[in-house]
Amino acid sequence: MEKPNKDLFEKIVKIAQNRGFVFNASSIYGGLRSSYDYGPLGALLKENISQLWWKALKTSEVKIYPVDTAIIQSTDVWKASGHLSEFSDPMVECKNCNSRFRSDSNFENVCCDQQELTDPKNFNLMFETNIGPVVNENSQVFLRPETAQGIFVNFENVLRTMRAKLPFGIANIGKSFRNEITPGQFIFRTREFEQMEIEFFCIEEDSEEWMDYWTNKRLNWYKGLGLKEEYLRLRPHEPDELAHYAKSTVDIEYLYPWGWGELEGIADRGNYDLKAHQEKSGKDLTYFDSKDNTKHLPSVIEPAGGLTRTLFAVLLSTYEEEKLENGDIRTLFKMNFEIAPIQIAILPLSKKDDLINICNEIDTILSSQYRTEIDVTQSIGKRYRRQDEIGTPNCITVDFETLDDRCVTIRNRDTMKQERIQISKLVEYFQN
Ligand code: GAP
């Protein structure tokens, strides 16, 4: 297997920043450590990945209901879920320079010459804030550390309003916040990130089968996204790693430049969460099974993935360098047509009005179905290089002959092959 190369990390971070995928947050003020903004191409890529996630759920053979829940929930939610008491990492602090580290980190904790670390103590990862103008105990709230609890607290609402029947899932996507002690590795571990989570409710006897179903389905989804298969693996949790409520957990991992890292965790959580919310809220969260007139709390399989982490894996996995005949190195992202931020770039050979007008005409034809961009700046060679480096699968070049024959050149990103076709055939060409 190809070894992941450390330089790759630096290259991707540089391209991501230079080409408009990811910027350091607050960069004009010197940046905020481990906080990132997604630029025009990164925002598009993120949106495209999230749309594919929804598409896979909407077209799946099992029923999945979407929800979009609040970031700030009642503090009771986090009390019941255990986040308030248990969502913490072990932290050590240097008595000399006050640097803080996770004591269970895989990386060496080095801060200063006179490093002297305290014993580990637990540090709660939830961000705290207040609602309303009066700051007191009752106004204290937390930013959600996961999207999952928004699903559990809406289980009864969805069941009732959608007349849902087991087995079914509820899916939620959006920002989560964790005051990570040691964020890092670019957008791999940040304090503000996006999750895509599903809670799949079923009867307990079927939970193992559904665990296999979701593990395969989610792994195949990552492959379909264009992640290299040999860079993906399933890692079942050892019994001593399992959360106390989880019967089993399998991580889908990606081989990042520094080693294997989690993309998604798939856990059999039993009825732990519904039970905890039922007890705390006093609301009946059972499911009524009309087949045998019984009420019970369903079991839950939870595929919990990271959208921003997946985006990083897409950049790493689709990046390639090719040596050209003239000795130059061509860098490109071989992203799938479906997720490429720009799908078709339209390039006039010169800035002459006649050519620009034809580019606008082509853009009008294609932009209702595809993400297009008219790119006029710099030489045609440099524009091809830029489009390769932002992952654009196709470039259409409009040249002076186009004025006579109404034909354009289509260049394929991966093969660099060019073919000439009539403007009137473009729609048909891309449909095929
Ligand atoms: N509800 C279960 C849950 O939240 P998790 O393993 O803590 O499980 C799920 O998170 C996914 O969210 C992870 O597999 C990862 O992709 C992503 N994730 C978690 N913490 C993250 C962070 N600090 N930065 C970026 N992504 C993160």
Residues whose N, C-alpha, C, O or C-beta is under 5 A from the ligand:
A	BS01	GAP	P145 E146 A148 E180 I187 F188 R189 T190 F193 Q195 E262 L263 E264 G265 A304 G305 G306 R309
